[in-house]
Amino acid sequence: MHGIASEVQALTGALPEPEGRAYYSPCDAVLPCQLYEPMSRLPAEIPAFAQDLMRESGRVEASLPEQAPPVHHVLHDARHDLLID
């Protein structure tokens, strides 16, 4: 393992219970799997599943805060997702 894959594993490995959250979870959950493919090599510290925030907001009948551009940029999305807790 090298590069970003080891950095992602180090970051998530430092968390007590890492969890994936995303607005576009079907697409976003694919990236970690691509880093460690085949999927059977996905480290235990890396969530193989991402909670879909759009679906969850509908389930609890809440609206998500409006996101300022650029939308669906990984760093902006992550910062925006922190507003939802």
N, C-alpha and C positions, 0 to 999 in steps of 0.2 A: 504494500500500500504506500502511496506517495501523494505529495501535493495536497490539493484541497480535500481529498478523502480523509487523510489523516488529521487535518485541521478540524474538519466537521466532527470526526469521532472524538477528538480531544475536547471540543466545545460541548458536545452533548453528553459526553462521559462525565463532565464536571457537574452536571445537573442531577438533582436527586431523582426526579421522575421526568425525563424528557418527553415532550408531547409535541406533535406536529399540528399546526393550525394553518388554514389557508382559505382564501376566498375562492380559489379555483383548485380545490383539493385533488380532483382526479388528475389534473395535469401536474400540480406541484409535488405530489407524492411520488411521481415517477423519477424525479431527479436524484434523490438519494439512492434509489435502486440502480440507476445508471452509473453512479459513482463506484458502486461495489459489485457490479454485475459479475456473475449471475446473482440473482436476488438471494440465493442461499448463502452468499458470503456477506450479507448485510449484518454488521455488528449489532449486538444486543443493545448498545447505547443509541442506536439510530432507529427512531420510530418508522415502522413500515407503513403506517397509516396516518393520514392527516385528517383532523376534524374539519369538516366543511362549515365555515362560519356563516355563509349565506343560508344554508339549509337550517342551521341551528337558530339563526335569527328568526326564521319563519316558524320554527317549532315553538319558540317561546314568545312569538308575536311581538318581537322587538325590531326596531329598524336599526340598521348599522349606521354609524356616523359617516357622513360624506367624506370621501377621501380626496385630497387635493392632488393634482397631477404632479409627477408622472404616476399614473395608475399602473399597477402590476409591474412595478420595479421592485426587485427583491428587498432592498433596504427600506424604501418608502413603505412597502406593504408591511414589513416587520414592525416598523415604528407605529404604523396605523393600527395594527392588530393589538398593540398594547393598550389602546384606548377602549377596547371592548370588554376587558375584564371588569 
